[in-house]
């Protein structure tokens, strides 16, 4: 075959260090846009980013040249630098060291996009911890509660 075809969607979730509420209304939309731009620059043709003030959800088609863990490392590193430039109040910003990443079938992309776009409302009734546990359980990913939270 002379061409390579690939479409792999991931739903990544990562939190601010200690789930501190760094992503306030003043910067949240800029940070989400920056994360999406970073992912596109890494070769992801489709990206949706959203979330409340203490974590981020990113839906992305990772393309055929990007390793999933390399994508997350790049967007977290570069966005952390960017956030620290947004003012003196953000100088101590850090992302948590880990992340959750889940596969998304192409028939579920619209549902995941809608879910991400409604994150602020969603987290009025469910904590980040309960949300992540639900993802880990749904995907049957084993975990030890003692080592999930930083």
N, C-alpha and C positions, 0 to 999 in steps of 0.2 A: 504494500500500500504506500503510495508516494506522500500521503499527508497523514498527520496525526490529529485525532479528534479527541477532545476531552471536555467534560463538563462535570465538575465536582463542587457541589455547594457545601459550605460549612457554616455552622452557627457557633460562633465563639463568644464566650462570656468571660470577662475579667473585671476585677474590682480594684478600687483604689486601695492603697495600703491601709490595713485596719478598717476598711470600709468607711473611711473618713469622707464626709460630704464635701469633697473638693469641687465637684462639677456643678456649681451653683448656676442659677439662671443667667448670670452675667457672662459666663463662658461656655456653657454646655453646648449650644448650637455650633459655636466655632470649633470646639474640640471634636464634636462628631463629624463636622465637615472635614477637618484636618485628618482624622482617622480614615475617612473614606478616600480622601485624596492619596494618602500614603499607600493604602491598599491598591488603589488603581495604578499608582506608580510602580507597584510590585507586580503588575500584570494581571490583576483581578478585574475582569471586564464588567462585573456586576457587584455592587456593594451597597448595603443598607446599614446604617449605624444609628443606634438609639440607646436610650437608657435614662435612669434617674440620676441623682447627684452622687451616687457612690459606686456605680458600676456601669459597664458598657456591654451591649449586645451588638455583634457584627455578623451580618449574613453576607457571605461572599462566594462568588464563583472563583475558585483559586487558580483557574487557568491550568495550563499544561506545564508550566516551568517553575511554579512556586511550591516549595515544601511548606506544609501547614505550619510547622513550628517556626520556620524562618519568617513567615508572614507575621505571626503574632509577635515574635521577638522584635522585628523591625518596627511595626506600628507602635508597640509599647515604648520602645526606646526613644524613637523620634518624637512621638507625641508628648512624652514626659518632658523632653527638652523644650518643646513648644509651650506647654502649659506653664512652665517656670518663667517664660518671658511675658506672660500676660499680666504681670503686676506683682508687687511685693507680697501680696497675700498668698500667692501661689508658689513661692520660692521653695517650700518644703514638700512639694508634691512628689508622690511616688505611686506607681501601680504595684499591686501585689505581685509576688514572684510567679505564681501559678496562673492557670486558666482552665476553663472547660471548653472542649471543642466537640461538636456533635455533627454527624452527617445529616444532610437534608436531601431528600429525594426531590427531583424536579417538579413533581406534582404537589409538593408541600411548600414551595417557595413563596407563593402568595400568602399562605397562612402565617408563615414565619415572619414575613415582611410586616404584615398587619400586627402581629404580636410585638415586634420590636417597636413599631411606631406608637404603640399604646403603653409603653413601659411605665411612664410616669403615673398614669392612672392605675395600672396593674399593681404597682408597689404601694398603693394606698391600702391594699388589703393583704398583700403577701410579702414577707421579708425576702431579702436576697438569699439568706441561708436556706429557707424553705424552698425557694425557687430552684436553687442549685441542687439540693437534695432530690427534688422531683425529677430533674433532668438526669441525674446520675442513676436514679432508680429506673426511670423509663428506658434508658439505654443499657441497663443492667451492667453498669460500671461499678465494680467493687471499690469500696473506700472505707477508711478508718476515720471516724468522726474526730479523733484526737489530732489528725494531721491535715484536716481540710481547711481550717481557718487559721489565719495568721494574726 
